[in-house]
Amino acid sequence: MQISLVLLLVCMLFSTVLFYTQSEGINERDSRGSQNFNFVAAGHFGCSDRTIRTVKGMVKKNPELVLALGDLSYERSPNCWLNVINPLDVNGKVKISFGDHDMSNELFKYDTYLKHFNLTKPYYSFNYQNVHFLAMATAKNKIIPYDPASQQYQFVKEDLKSAYDNKSINWIIVYSFKPFYSSNTTHPGQEELRDTYHPLFDKYGVDVVLQAHNHNYQRTYPITFNQTRPSSPIVLDRHTQNYSSNPKGPIFVTVGTAGAPLYNLSSQAPSVISQFANNGFLNVDIEKSKKEFNLTGTFYKNDNLEKQDYFTITK
């Protein structure tokens, strides 16, 4: 009897060890915690005084995660940018996507970033609390393909399905570099990305898509893919800031505002509710109450951390 009991305890202990070994590196923070936290996001940093102000503003928000949306350093070396973000770059807090300028100079910066941020591939995902984050690599299709025949497409499809089926996940956030949609500015929305991935985002319940490439800020309504006219997405909810009905399509937010010179906006797309050209960053608060889950995004200008835009999704 005693021997059987000892064997049972050993088996239980082994199972516990095995469980945590398999989960390591996938769940960055146990989803059974408070489920209240914040993260910040922006792209197009560079190493200017504007960049330093952006980073200082981010530090004041004390984020648990920092999403850098590509075009991190415009110098031949990534060192200046790594030095600028050093106050944020602790305990694996900074997560990156790759931009055009991160894949230049014979991929020197690209290789440096992979090593520095402990990445094996430029596209990856992770869970933090009750949020699933997916980083896509969309800068250069010829170098890191994202077309429907690519390994990345298969990864994204399987990853989103897994997150959608995971009962402990309440939010799905995608972050990338090239825009899926855009108002009229320097770079238009990328057609192949839009036509290939937006249907997946709709199918698997993506809540927010963060993007860059354009050096300005843009936010869409919750939108779904338009099979008939792909360049004209269908607006699901025309409220300007508060979405309490759990819209069935993602909000696309361009945050190319971290420090690089800004791009003018010559017109506003019908699906875009807010747009401007100012340096700053997006702060996202994830909160849980007894009856509902809330995601609140706020754009803070570098000037005195003035709030310039916000939106809330409630489930």
Disulfide bonds with the S-S distance in Angstrom:
Cys47-Cys80 1.98
